């Protein structure tokens, strides 16, 4: 078993451009914290994706 503490996982820029929420004029960005790297498991990979204030993601607006 792998025990992970998010504060110990590097926060790196996520691929693709972050999109602003309508009316938001400040900067936006997305970062990713990879918990299980692709190839580390035969069945799973796992990441936490962090959205800055004012940033949208398409799943909520689909």
N, C-alpha and C positions, 0 to 999 in steps of 0.2 A: 504494500500500500504506500502511496505517495502522499505525504502531508504537505500542504502548501499554505503559506500565509501571503495574502495579496500584497501586503506592504513590501515583501521581499521579491516579488515578481517584477521584472523590468516593464516599464510603461513605454511602448514604442508607437510611433505614428501608424495609424491604420491606413490600409491602401484605399485609394479613391478620395475624391474631394468631399469634404463635409459641406452640407447645405444649410443655409440660414432659414430659421423660421420666419414666416411673413412678419414684417415690421421690426425684426431684430437687426440692429446696425452694428453690433459689436463683432469681434472675431469669433470664429467657431473652429473647432477641431475635434477629431476622433483619435483615440489611442486604443491600443490592444495590449492586453496582458495574457500571454499564452501560458496555460496551465499544463496541458498535455500537447506536446509538439506533434505535428503530423508525422507518422511513422513510428512514434514512440509506443503506440498501441495498435494492435491489429484491428480493433473495432471502434476506437474513439479518438477524437481530438477535442480540445476544450480551450476556449479563450473567453476572457471578459472584455467586452468592448465598452469603452467609456465615451460618453458624449458630453461636450462642453455645454454650458448654458447657451441657449439660443439655437442649438443645433437640432435638426430633425433627422429622423430615420424613416425610410420608405415603408417599413412594416406598419407603422402607426398611421400612415397616410395612404394606404393602398385601397 
